[in-house]
Amino acid sequence: MNIIKSSLLALLIIISLAGCANQDKQTLPQSNKIIVLCYHAIGDNNSNYGITAEKLKKQVDSLLASEYRPIGMDQLYGYLYDKKEIPAKSFILTFDDAMISDYEYVFPYLVKNNLKAIFFVPTAHIGRKNNLAEKQIREMNENDCCDFGSHSVSHKNLYTLSEEVLDEELGSSKKILAEITGEEIISFSYPNGFFTERDIAILQQYNYKLAVTVMPGRNDIPINPFEIRRIIVSNSISDDNFKLLVEGDPAIYRQYYSQMYAKSVKSGLNSIARLCEEELRRYGGTTKSP
Ligand SMILES: [Zn+2]
């Protein structure tokens, strides 16, 4: 995939097309703090989109020191749909794009430290030079620490696709991953974070149960399982800002959502602007007229 293009998109427009108020409003039942972290490749300091192994380790260690406990997406599913218990403060590691570093670095790191992660795979990228091979996905999946979810087939922005193509992107990626892992795939990560209510409806038709966005937040309020907030982490986030995001510091979220609001208004993406307005209000901010 074109990681550069995708990374710029994620960094410059960390926005999602908002779901609408009329959709299925199944919500988190209580106020547990659930931090979902979004990583991509493990790389060197020069990699904007990636993160160094040291920084990943430091972030996980800081969460553990703050009494956050690692859980898997399967536990989040159990919590949301079957009211199963999870720790009051939990975190989930997610890795998008099926980068080769998932196998070379993340997998042994998880095993060694008794952690869990879910890897979101654009299935057309399987076996490419810098991506996971089918054999590696199988090997990782055999270990309890690794779970897999769909990141579509081609990683295109879903809102640009016809219904027919969208159907293929969501249905066939699920089928391919199920064949490789031998398990039903119920989790989805929106390519570049964009989503609309049409996409959510089709995900539900295919029996997906959870979908992660790139809307930042802590998932500590009732939230739709198809609009799970994630904190995108890369080398460009300082240790201090990481801490503020995890702590739910209103000022940093106001800053994020103000920027998103301005961009979405400028781009004419009204549904995103509305969602940003809601988030801004929640964090004690207001929108200025563009
Ligand atoms: Zn991606």
Boltz pocket constraint, residues with backbone or C-beta under 6 A from the ligand:
constraints:
  - pocket:
      binder: B
      contacts: [[A, 6], [A, 96], [A, 97], [A, 151], [A, 155], [A, 190], [A, 191], [A, 192]]
      max_distance: 6.0
